[in-house]
Amino acid sequence: MGRQQHLTRLALGRSAFQDVDDEGTAQIEREQDTAFQGTTSGYVQRYDSKGRPVNPGTDARNAEARRAYNSVYSIIGVVEKRETLRQASEKRALEEQCEERSTLLRAEDRCGCDIKSIAAVAEPMAVVWINNLTWRYQLGLYHHRRSFVHQIRATWFLAIQGGWQGANSALFAGAAAGQLHHLAQIASKKAMALIKGQSHKLHWTTLRKLRRLGRVLQYLEIVTSASLLYHENDPYLEVETQPVPSISFEWLLHQAYKARVSLLAWCCWDLVTTKTAGALQTSLGASATGFQALYNNQHPRDPNLDDHNYENLIVLGENHLGPQAAITYRSTALAQLPVKFLASCVDTMMFRLWTLPLDTFVLRAIAASYIAASLPMTTEAVAAAPRLSSAIQFWRPSTSSNSKSFASYASKIGLGLATQVALDLVIFGGLYGMVRFEGVRKFAWGPVRPAKDNRPFWRL
C-alpha cells in the first residue's frame, strides 16, 4: 500500500486523498520530507516523504502501549528487557575476566615457587667454593705472601687434576653438611611460623637484663627486606610516613636499613605507578575510597577468588592521591623472586660483615684445638700449624711483620667477600633473566599495548 501511495503521488503530483487543484495554484514541495494539509477545524494533517499520513500523538500512544505490554511480558517471563540482558552480559564477561586473571596469577605463583626451590638449592652450591676459600684465609691456612688470584688458580687446578676427590676437598668441602643445614632451615621456617608471637622470646630471652644490647638485637628481625616492601595478603593498604627516632644504636641500624631498602627499591623492576591517579583530584577528590572504587572498575576483582593474594594496591595516605601516590604491587612468587633473592644476599652479607671478627676468632680456636689433638692433617695444614697454634695470636700484631701479615690477611678476606658479592650478582642476573623470560613467554609481561591490540595483557 505504501508503494502504491508513493507512485500515485509521483504520478498525480498530490496524494490520492487530496482534491484536484488548479495547475497555477498547485505547489509541490518535493525537497521536503513531510507535507502538511490544513482542515477547516484547524487540524494539520502530516505526511511522510512517501505520502503516507502520520500522527505523532498516535505514534506516542502506541509506543507507550508497547512499553506497557513489554513490562507485563517481562514480569511473567515471556520477554527480557534489553538493559537486563546488557547487565547480565557485562556481569558474565566480568566474571570470566576475573576467573581468567586469577588462573593466570595462580599459575604465575606456582612457577615462581618452582624456580625459587631450584634457586634455593643451586645458589649455595655455586658460592660454597669462594666461602671455603675465605674461611681458609680467616684461619690463616694460606700464606699471606701468596696473591689471591694465584690461590684461586691453585684451588681450581687441584679440583680439575684431582678428579672427584680433589674437587670435593678443594671446592666443595663441607658442602653436603651445609646444604642439609640450609634445607633444614627452610623446613623449620614453616614450623616456626605456626608459633606466632614467640620468635623474639625464643631468641632473645637471655638478653632481657642487657637493656641496650637487647633492644639492638631485637631490631635485627629474622625477615628479609622484601617482605617489608611487599605487603602480602592485603589488597588495599594505606601507608603513612612517620619519622623514625634517632637513638644511638638504633640510628645506625636505621641508616643501614634505609640503604638496604633504597638498593632493593632501585632494583625492584616489577613496580608500576597507576597512570590514572593524576585525574583523581578533579574527578573523585582526595579520597582513598574513591580511588579504590576507580581501581576496581579498571582491575576487576572477584571476592570469591584469591587474586588479591597476588596483587596489592598501596595508597600513600588519604590526602596524597597524586601521580606517584598509588602503586600496584605484583605479589606473586615469580614477580618477587629476583628482589627477594637480592634482599637475601644483602642480608647475608651484612650479617657476615657484622659477625666477621667473632667468626674468625671461633674458626681459629677450632683449628688450634684440632692441631693440639694430633689428628691427621693435610700438607698445607702442617705448614700452617705454627700460625694456627693460638687463636689469639692472629689478633695481636705486636711486630711490624705481624702487622703486615694481619693487613695482608684482611685484604685477602675482603677480596674473598668481594668475589662472593660478584658471584651473587651474576646469579641474580641469571635469575632475573629466567624470571623475565618466563613472565614474557607465559604470563604476558611487557609494556602496555595500544587499545586496538586485542592480545591479552596483565599490567606488571
C-alpha positions as CSV (number, residue, x, y, z in Angstrom):
1,M,0.0,0.0,0.0
2,G,2.7,2.4,0.8
3,R,4.4,1.8,-2.5
4,Q,1.1,2.4,-4.3
5,Q,0.6,5.7,-2.5
6,H,4.1,6.8,-3.4
7,L,3.6,6.0,-7.1
8,T,0.2,7.8,-7.0
9,R,1.8,11.0,-5.6
10,L,4.6,10.8,-8.2
11,A,2.1,10.4,-11.0
12,L,-0.6,13.0,-9.9
13,G,1.7,15.4,-8.0
14,R,-0.6,15.0,-5.0
15,S,-1.9,12.4,-2.6
16,A,-4.9,10.4,-3.7
17,F,-6.8,11.8,-0.7
18,Q,-6.4,15.5,-1.8
19,D,-8.7,17.5,-4.0
20,V,-7.7,18.4,-7.5
21,D,-6.3,22.0,-7.6
22,D,-5.6,24.3,-10.5
23,E,-2.2,23.9,-12.1
24,G,-1.3,27.5,-11.3
25,T,-2.1,27.1,-7.6
26,A,-0.6,23.6,-7.1
27,Q,2.7,23.7,-5.3
28,I,4.6,20.5,-4.8
29,E,7.4,20.6,-2.3
30,R,9.5,17.7,-3.3
31,E,12.6,18.6,-1.4
32,Q,10.9,18.4,2.0
33,D,10.4,15.2,4.0
34,T,6.9,15.9,5.2
35,A,3.8,17.5,3.7
36,F,1.0,19.4,5.5
37,Q,-2.7,19.8,4.8
38,G,-4.9,22.2,6.7
39,T,-8.6,21.5,7.5
40,T,-11.5,23.7,8.5
41,S,-11.2,22.6,12.1
42,G,-7.5,23.8,12.4
43,Y,-6.0,20.3,12.3
44,V,-2.9,19.9,10.1
45,Q,-2.5,16.5,8.6
46,R,1.1,15.5,8.2
47,Y,2.5,13.2,5.6
48,D,5.9,11.4,5.4
49,S,8.2,11.5,2.3
50,K,6.2,8.7,0.8
51,G,2.9,10.4,1.1
52,R,1.5,8.4,4.0
53,P,-0.4,10.2,6.7
54,V,1.3,10.3,10.0
55,N,0.1,11.2,13.5
56,P,2.7,11.9,16.2
57,G,0.2,11.6,19.0
58,T,-1.0,8.2,17.8
59,D,2.6,7.0,17.5
60,A,3.4,8.2,21.1
61,R,0.4,6.3,22.4
62,N,1.3,3.2,20.5
63,A,4.9,3.3,21.9
64,E,3.6,3.8,25.4
65,A,1.3,0.8,25.0
66,R,4.1,-1.3,23.6
67,R,6.3,-0.4,26.7
68,A,3.4,-1.4,28.9
69,Y,2.9,-4.7,27.1
70,N,6.7,-5.4,27.3
71,S,6.7,-4.6,31.0
72,V,3.9,-7.1,31.7
73,Y,5.6,-9.7,29.5
74,S,9.0,-9.2,31.3
75,I,7.3,-9.7,34.6
76,I,5.7,-13.0,33.6
77,G,8.9,-14.1,31.9
78,V,7.8,-14.0,28.3
79,V,10.4,-11.4,27.2
80,E,13.5,-9.8,28.8
81,K,14.5,-6.2,28.9
82,R,17.4,-5.1,26.8
83,E,19.0,-3.4,29.8
84,T,18.8,-6.6,31.9
85,L,20.4,-8.5,29.1
86,R,23.2,-6.0,28.8
87,Q,23.8,-6.0,32.5
88,A,23.8,-9.8,32.6
89,S,26.2,-10.0,29.7
90,E,28.6,-7.5,31.4
91,K,28.5,-9.4,34.6
92,R,29.2,-12.7,32.9
93,A,32.1,-11.1,31.0
94,L,33.5,-9.6,34.2
95,E,33.3,-13.0,35.9
96,E,35.1,-14.6,33.0
97,Q,37.8,-11.9,33.1
98,C,38.2,-12.3,36.9
99,E,38.5,-16.1,36.6
100,E,41.0,-15.8,33.7
101,R,43.1,-13.3,35.7
102,S,43.0,-15.4,38.9
103,T,44.0,-18.5,37.0
104,L,46.9,-16.7,35.4
105,L,48.1,-15.3,38.7
106,R,47.9,-18.7,40.4
107,A,49.9,-20.3,37.6
108,E,52.5,-17.5,37.8
109,D,52.8,-18.0,41.6
110,R,53.3,-21.8,41.1
111,C,56.0,-21.1,38.5
112,G,57.8,-18.7,40.9
113,C,57.7,-21.3,43.7
114,D,59.3,-23.9,41.4
115,I,62.1,-21.6,40.4
116,K,62.6,-20.5,44.0
117,S,63.0,-24.1,45.1
118,I,65.7,-24.7,42.4
119,A,67.5,-21.4,43.3
120,A,67.4,-22.3,47.0
121,V,69.4,-25.5,46.2
122,A,71.7,-24.2,43.4
123,E,72.8,-20.9,45.0
124,P,74.7,-22.3,48.0
125,M,76.4,-24.8,45.8
126,A,77.6,-22.0,43.4
127,V,79.2,-19.9,46.1
128,V,80.5,-22.6,48.5
129,W,84.0,-22.7,47.0
130,I,84.6,-19.0,47.5
131,N,83.2,-19.3,51.0
132,N,85.6,-22.1,51.8
133,L,88.5,-20.0,50.3
134,T,87.6,-17.0,52.5
135,W,87.2,-19.2,55.6
136,R,90.7,-20.6,55.0
137,Y,92.1,-17.1,54.8
138,Q,90.3,-16.4,58.1
139,L,92.1,-19.4,59.6
140,G,95.4,-18.4,58.2
141,L,95.8,-21.6,56.3
142,Y,97.3,-20.0,53.3
143,H,100.5,-17.9,53.5
144,H,99.8,-14.2,53.3
145,R,102.5,-13.6,50.7
146,R,100.6,-15.6,48.0
147,S,98.4,-13.5,45.8
148,F,94.6,-14.0,45.9
149,V,94.5,-14.8,42.2
150,H,97.3,-17.3,42.5
151,Q,95.5,-19.1,45.3
152,I,92.3,-19.3,43.2
153,R,94.2,-20.8,40.3
154,A,95.8,-23.4,42.6
155,T,92.5,-24.3,44.1
156,W,90.8,-24.9,40.7
157,F,93.9,-26.7,39.4
158,L,93.7,-29.1,42.3
159,A,90.0,-29.6,41.7
160,I,90.5,-30.3,38.0
161,Q,93.5,-32.6,38.3
162,G,92.4,-34.4,41.4
163,G,89.1,-35.7,40.0
164,W,86.1,-36.0,42.2
165,Q,88.2,-36.4,45.4
166,G,90.2,-33.3,44.6
167,A,87.1,-31.2,43.7
168,N,85.4,-32.3,46.9
169,S,88.3,-31.4,49.1
170,A,89.3,-28.1,47.3
171,L,85.9,-26.7,46.3
172,F,83.0,-28.5,48.0
173,A,84.4,-29.3,51.4
174,G,81.5,-29.4,53.8
175,A,79.0,-28.6,51.0
176,A,76.8,-31.6,51.8
177,A,76.5,-30.7,55.5
178,G,75.9,-27.1,54.7
179,Q,73.2,-28.0,52.2
180,L,71.4,-30.2,54.7
181,H,71.6,-27.4,57.2
182,H,70.2,-24.9,54.6
183,L,67.3,-27.3,53.8
184,A,66.6,-27.8,57.5
185,Q,66.4,-24.1,57.9
186,I,63.9,-23.9,55.1
187,A,61.8,-26.6,56.6
188,S,61.9,-25.0,60.1
189,K,60.7,-21.7,58.9
190,K,57.2,-23.0,58.2
191,A,57.2,-24.7,61.6
192,M,58.3,-21.6,63.4
193,A,55.6,-19.5,61.6
194,L,53.0,-21.5,63.5
195,I,54.3,-20.2,66.8
196,K,53.0,-16.7,66.5
197,G,54.5,-14.0,68.8
198,Q,57.2,-16.3,70.1
199,S,60.1,-15.6,67.7
200,H,61.7,-12.8,69.8
201,K,61.1,-14.6,73.1
202,L,62.8,-17.8,71.8
203,H,65.9,-15.9,70.5
204,W,66.5,-13.0,72.9
205,T,65.1,-14.2,76.3
206,T,68.6,-14.5,77.8
207,L,69.4,-10.8,76.9
208,R,66.5,-9.2,78.8
209,K,68.7,-7.8,81.5
210,L,71.0,-6.1,78.9
211,R,68.6,-3.4,78.0
212,R,70.6,-1.6,75.4
213,L,72.1,-4.7,73.7
214,G,68.8,-6.4,73.9
215,R,67.0,-3.6,72.1
216,V,69.6,-3.6,69.4
217,L,69.3,-7.3,68.8
218,Q,65.5,-7.2,68.8
219,Y,65.7,-4.8,65.8
220,L,67.6,-7.5,63.8
221,E,64.5,-9.5,63.0
222,I,64.9,-12.7,61.0
223,V,63.0,-11.4,58.0
224,T,64.1,-10.2,54.6
225,S,63.6,-6.6,53.4
226,A,61.4,-7.8,50.5
227,S,58.7,-8.9,53.0
228,L,58.6,-5.2,54.1
229,L,58.5,-3.9,50.5
230,Y,55.7,-6.3,49.6
231,H,52.6,-6.3,51.8
232,E,51.1,-9.7,51.1
233,N,47.5,-10.9,51.5
234,D,46.0,-7.4,51.8
235,P,44.7,-5.9,48.6
236,Y,44.5,-2.3,49.9
237,L,46.8,-0.6,52.3
238,E,47.1,3.0,53.4
239,V,50.7,3.8,54.3
240,E,51.5,6.9,56.4
241,T,55.1,8.2,56.5
242,Q,56.3,8.7,60.1
243,P,59.6,10.0,61.4
244,V,62.0,7.4,62.9
245,P,63.7,8.4,66.2
246,S,67.5,8.6,66.1
247,I,68.7,6.8,69.2
248,S,72.3,5.7,69.4
249,F,72.5,2.1,68.1
250,E,69.0,2.2,66.6
251,W,70.1,5.2,64.5
252,L,73.0,3.2,63.0
253,L,70.7,0.2,62.3
254,H,68.1,2.5,60.7
255,Q,70.7,4.0,58.4
256,A,71.8,0.5,57.3
257,Y,68.2,-0.4,56.8
258,K,67.5,2.7,54.7
259,A,70.5,1.9,52.5
260,R,69.3,-1.7,52.0
261,V,65.7,-0.7,51.2
262,S,66.9,2.0,48.8
263,L,69.0,-0.5,47.0
264,L,66.2,-3.0,46.7
265,A,63.7,-0.4,45.7
266,W,66.1,0.8,42.9
267,C,66.3,-2.8,41.7
268,C,62.6,-3.5,42.1
269,W,61.7,-3.7,38.4
270,D,58.1,-5.0,38.8
271,L,56.6,-1.8,40.2
272,V,54.2,0.3,38.1
273,T,52.6,3.5,39.1
274,T,48.9,3.7,38.2
275,K,48.6,6.2,35.4
276,T,45.0,7.2,36.3
277,A,45.9,8.5,39.7
278,G,46.6,12.0,38.4
279,A,42.9,12.6,37.4
280,L,41.5,11.6,40.8
281,Q,41.9,15.1,42.4
282,T,39.4,16.6,39.9
283,S,37.1,13.6,39.4
284,L,37.0,11.9,42.8
285,G,38.8,14.3,45.1
286,A,41.4,13.3,47.7
287,S,39.6,10.1,48.8
288,A,41.3,6.8,49.1
289,T,37.9,5.0,49.0
290,G,37.1,6.7,45.7
291,F,40.4,5.7,44.2
292,Q,39.9,2.1,45.2
293,A,36.4,2.2,43.5
294,L,38.0,3.5,40.3
295,Y,40.8,0.9,40.6
296,N,38.2,-1.8,40.9
297,N,36.5,-0.7,37.7
298,Q,39.7,-0.9,35.8
299,H,41.1,-4.0,37.5
300,P,38.0,-6.1,38.4
301,R,38.3,-8.5,41.4
302,D,36.0,-11.3,42.3
303,P,35.7,-11.6,46.2
304,N,35.2,-15.3,45.8
305,L,38.6,-15.7,44.2
306,D,42.0,-15.3,45.7
307,D,43.7,-13.0,43.2
308,H,44.0,-10.4,46.0
309,N,46.8,-12.6,47.4
310,Y,48.9,-11.9,44.3
311,E,48.3,-8.2,43.7
312,N,48.1,-5.2,46.1
313,L,47.3,-1.5,45.8
314,I,49.3,0.7,48.0
315,V,47.8,4.2,48.7
316,L,50.2,6.7,50.5
317,G,47.7,8.4,52.8
318,E,44.2,9.7,52.1
319,N,45.3,13.2,51.2
320,H,48.2,12.3,49.0
321,L,46.5,11.0,45.9
322,G,48.7,12.1,43.0
323,P,50.7,10.7,40.1
324,Q,53.1,8.9,42.5
325,A,50.7,8.1,45.3
326,A,49.2,4.8,44.2
327,I,51.4,1.9,43.3
328,T,50.4,-1.6,42.2
329,Y,52.5,-4.4,43.6
330,R,52.7,-7.8,41.8
331,S,52.8,-10.2,44.8
332,T,53.3,-13.5,43.0
333,A,56.3,-15.6,43.9
334,L,57.6,-15.2,40.4
335,A,57.5,-11.4,40.4
336,Q,59.0,-11.2,43.9
337,L,61.7,-13.8,43.3
338,P,64.6,-11.5,42.0
339,V,64.1,-8.8,44.6
340,K,63.8,-11.3,47.4
341,F,66.9,-13.1,46.3
342,L,68.7,-9.8,46.2
343,A,67.4,-9.0,49.7
344,S,68.6,-12.3,51.0
345,C,72.1,-11.8,49.5
346,V,72.2,-8.3,51.1
347,D,71.1,-9.6,54.5
348,T,73.5,-12.4,54.4
349,M,76.5,-10.2,53.5
350,M,75.6,-7.6,56.2
351,F,75.3,-10.4,58.8
352,R,78.6,-11.8,57.8
353,L,80.3,-8.5,58.0
354,W,78.7,-7.9,61.4
355,T,80.0,-11.2,62.8
356,L,83.3,-11.4,60.9
357,P,85.6,-10.8,63.9
358,L,83.8,-13.3,66.1
359,D,83.6,-15.8,63.2
360,T,87.4,-15.6,62.6
361,F,88.1,-16.0,66.3
362,V,85.9,-19.1,66.6
363,L,87.4,-20.6,63.4
364,R,91.0,-20.2,64.7
365,A,90.1,-21.6,68.1
366,I,88.6,-24.7,66.5
367,A,91.8,-25.0,64.3
368,A,94.1,-24.7,67.4
369,S,92.1,-27.4,69.2
370,Y,92.3,-29.6,66.1
371,I,96.1,-29.2,65.9
372,A,96.5,-29.9,69.6
373,A,94.5,-33.1,69.3
374,S,97.2,-34.6,66.9
375,L,94.6,-35.5,64.3
376,P,95.6,-36.2,60.6
377,M,96.2,-33.0,58.6
378,T,96.9,-32.0,55.1
379,T,100.2,-30.7,53.8
380,E,99.0,-27.1,53.9
381,A,97.7,-27.6,57.4
382,V,101.1,-29.0,58.6
383,A,102.9,-26.0,57.1
384,A,100.4,-23.6,58.7
385,A,100.4,-25.3,62.1
386,P,102.8,-22.8,63.7
387,R,100.5,-19.9,62.7
388,L,97.4,-21.8,63.9
389,S,98.8,-22.8,67.3
390,S,97.0,-20.0,69.1
391,A,93.6,-18.4,68.4
392,I,94.6,-15.1,69.9
393,Q,98.0,-14.7,68.2
394,F,96.4,-13.7,64.9
395,W,94.8,-10.7,66.6
396,R,98.0,-9.5,68.3
397,P,100.2,-7.7,65.7
398,S,103.0,-7.0,68.1
399,T,105.7,-6.6,65.5
400,S,105.8,-4.9,62.1
401,S,105.8,-8.2,60.3
402,N,102.7,-9.4,62.2
403,S,101.1,-6.1,61.3
404,K,101.8,-6.6,57.6
405,S,100.6,-10.2,57.7
406,F,97.4,-9.0,59.5
407,A,96.8,-6.4,56.9
408,S,97.5,-8.9,54.1
409,Y,95.1,-11.4,55.5
410,A,92.4,-8.7,56.0
411,S,92.8,-7.7,52.3
412,K,92.5,-11.3,51.2
413,I,89.4,-11.8,53.2
414,G,88.0,-8.6,51.7
415,L,88.8,-9.9,48.2
416,G,87.0,-13.1,49.1
417,L,83.9,-11.3,50.2
418,A,84.0,-9.1,47.1
419,T,84.2,-12.2,44.9
420,Q,81.2,-13.6,46.7
421,V,79.3,-10.4,46.0
422,A,80.3,-10.6,42.3
423,L,79.0,-14.2,42.1
424,D,75.8,-13.3,43.8
425,L,75.3,-10.5,41.2
426,V,75.9,-13.0,38.4
427,I,73.4,-15.4,39.9
428,F,70.9,-12.5,40.3
429,G,71.4,-11.6,36.7
430,G,70.7,-15.1,35.5
431,L,67.7,-15.4,37.9
432,Y,66.3,-12.1,36.7
433,G,66.7,-13.2,33.0
434,M,65.0,-16.5,33.7
435,V,62.1,-14.9,35.6
436,R,61.7,-12.2,32.9
437,F,61.8,-14.8,30.1
438,E,59.1,-16.9,31.8
439,G,57.0,-13.9,32.5
440,V,57.1,-12.6,28.9
441,R,56.7,-16.1,27.4
442,K,53.9,-17.5,29.6
443,F,52.3,-14.7,31.6
444,A,52.2,-11.8,29.1
445,W,54.6,-9.4,30.9
446,G,55.6,-6.4,28.9
447,P,54.7,-2.8,28.0
448,V,51.2,-1.5,27.8
449,R,49.8,-2.2,24.3
450,P,47.5,0.1,22.3
451,A,43.8,-0.3,22.6
452,K,43.5,-1.7,19.1
453,D,45.7,-4.6,20.1
454,N,43.4,-7.3,21.4
455,R,46.1,-9.6,22.7
456,P,45.7,-10.5,26.4
457,F,47.9,-8.4,28.7
458,W,48.1,-8.1,32.5
459,R,50.0,-5.0,33.6
460,L,53.0,-5.7,35.8
